[in-house]
Amino acid sequence: MLLFSSFLSLIIGSVLGLTQFKIKRLYAYSTISHVGFILLALSIHSVESTQAFIFYIIQYSLSNLNAFFILVLIGYTYVNYYKKTKGYESISSLYKGYKGKINELSPIEYIDNLKGYFYLNPILAISLSVTLYSFIGVPPLVGFFAKQMILSSALDNGDIFMCLVAILTSVISAVYYLYIVKHIFFEKSKYTHGALNVPLKEITNTQLQNILSLTSVNKYNTEHNTLTVSN
């Protein structure tokens, strides 16, 4: 039953994610795809699969939290941009005096809203891209080792078909993640260069802490895998 649920989650999350243009819906289908990997680990019933399950939960939670913080900061940069261009002294006064729809102040509902964001705020753009690459499972990021552990456990258990499905759906999922990266780095923005910069102090307390968390977990897992192989 768990294997069948894993199969459906991997297929639905990766294939239907290709049709999404809203960021929230895309992340929703992305989560379904990752749940497929988690269910695959739960279906194996071994020590290695249990370790892989726990590690996958931890790394995906950190990566997802990291992506959330980045998107919040990106939204803040848009609000800060409107505050400066409209001549308001503070963000609270902007919200009180703005006559249009509030969600227009932070236009990151669609993937197209991230066009050319690298040229506006390189730090946030690169941080978001690193997180997306971790979702894909690009080495040496932490997402790669999490998927590697689950696939290794599945191979040891003889679930070759599910391994092939997991790899194939990961490649399919990479398409919509790279679609976001393409918009960030290779599309033109309607905003002026540097208009959406956020002071480094504001980023340090949120974004950099999560990036360091991902890096430290990745480093620990690399050392753990090296010790396991050597033994």
N, C-alpha and C positions, 0 to 999 in steps of 0.2 A: 504493500500500500504506500509506504514511504517512497519507494523507488518510482512508482507511478506518479505520485504527487510531485516528486523532484523533476521528473520528465516534463510534466505539464508546466511547471513553474519556469523551467529553463526555456521552453519553447515559447510560451505566452509572453514572458517578460522580454525576451530578446526580439521576437518578430514584431509584436505590436508596438514595441518601443520605437521602431523605425518610422511609424506613422505619426508620431507625436511632434508637435511644434511648441507646446507650452512646457516651460521648465518643470513645473510641479508634476505634471502628468508623466513627463519623461523620467523623473526621479522615482515616481511611483512604480512604473514598469521596470525600472532598473532594480528596485528593491525586490520585486517579484523574481527577477532573474537570479539575484543573489540568494534569495530564500531557497531556490532550487539547489544551489551548492550546499547550503546548510542541511537541507533534507537528505541530500545524498550522503553526507557525513553521518547523519543519524541512522541511516538505514544499514550501515555496515556492521556496527556492534563490535568494535575492536578498540584496543587501547589507543592505537594510532589515530583512528577516526574520531575518538572522543577528544584527543588533544587537538586535532585539526578543527573540530567543531568549535571548541572553546576559543582557539586562536582566531578563527574566522569571525566569530561574533565580536571579539574585542577589536580586531583591526577594522572591521566594517563599521562598527559603532563610532570609532575614532575618525575614520575617513568621512563618514556621513555627517558627523558633527562638524568636522572641518569644512566641508562643502557648504553646510548651512551658515556657518560664521562668515565665510567668504561672500556668499550671496547677500547676507545682511549688510556687510560692509560695502558691497557694490551698490546696493540700494541706497545706503547712506551717502555715497559719493554723488549720486544723482540728486538726492534731496539737497545736499550741500551746494551743488551746482545751481539749482533753482533759487536757493537762498541768496547766493551771490549775485546772480543775474537779475533778480527781481528787487534787490536792494533791501532785503529784510535783515534785521540785526541778529535774529536767532531763528532756529528751526521751529520753535513753538509759535513764534509770531508769524512765520510763514504758513503754518497749518491753520492758524486762526484767520489770516487774511486771504488765503487762497480761495478763489471762487469756483474753480473747476473741480473735477473729481480728484479725490485724495490720491488714488492709485496712480494718477498721472505724474505725481512727483517722484515716483520710484518705478520707472517703466522697465522692469525686468521680468515681465510675465512671459514673454516669448523669447525663444532662442535668438531671433533676429535682433532683439534689443541689446545683445552683447557684441554686435558688430564693431570691429576695430577697437575693442576695449583695451587691448595691449598698448596702443598708442596713447591712451588716456591715463592709464594707471598700470604700469608694467608689473609692479609687485603683486597686486591682487590677481592680475591676469595669469602670471606664471604660477602662483599658488593654486589657483583653481585648476589649471592645466595639469599640475603635478597630481592633484587629487583625482582628477578624471583618469589619468594614466594608471593610478593605483587601482581604481575601479576596474579598468580593463585587465589588469594583471601584467603590466609591463615590468620586466626585471630592471633594476634590483629593488623596485618599490615593494612595500609590504603586502600589497594585494596579490602580487605574483606568488610569494611564498605561501600565502593562505590557500590559494587555489592549487598550488603544487602539492601541498600536504594532503588535501582532500582527494585529488586525482591519484596520488600515490597509494593512498589507503584503498581507493576503489579498485585500482589495478591489482593490488595484493589480494583483494577479495574476489577477483575474477569478473568484476563488472566492466568488461571492456566496452560494451555498447554504450553504457552510460558515460564512460569517459569520453568517448567520441562525441556524444551529444553535448556534453559539457564544454568540450573544446570548440565545437562548431558554433554553439550559441554564444560563447565568449567572443569569437571572431565577429559574429553578427552584431553583438552589443557594442563592440568597438567602433562600429560604423557611426552610431548616433553619438557616442562620446567624442569621436574625432570630428563629427559635424559641428559640435560646439567649439572645439579647439580651432577649427577652420574659421568660424565666424569671429572668434576673438583675435586671431593673428593675421588673417588674410583678407578681411573685409574692411571697408571704409566706414568710419563713424561720422554721424552728423554733428558731433561735438568737436570743439577745437582741441588741439594738442595740449595735454596737461590740465585740461579744465576740471577733470574729476579726481585729481590727486587728493589723497588723504594723508594727513600728517603721520609720520612714522610712529610717533608715540601712541596714536590711537590704534594702530595695527599691532603693535608689539604685545599689548595686553590680551589680545584675542587670537589673531591669526597665527603669529609666530609660535605661541605656546602649543597650538595644535600641530603645526608643522614639525616642531621638535618632538612631540609625542609620537608622531608617525615615524620619524627618523629613528628614535630610540628603540621603538618596538621592532622596526625593521632590522636594526643592528643586532638586537638580542636574538631574533629569529635566525639571522644569518650565522651567528656564532653557534647557536644551538644545532643547526643543521650540519655545520662543519664538524662539531664534536660527535654527532650521531654517526656520520659517515666514517669518521676516523676510527670510531669504536667498532 
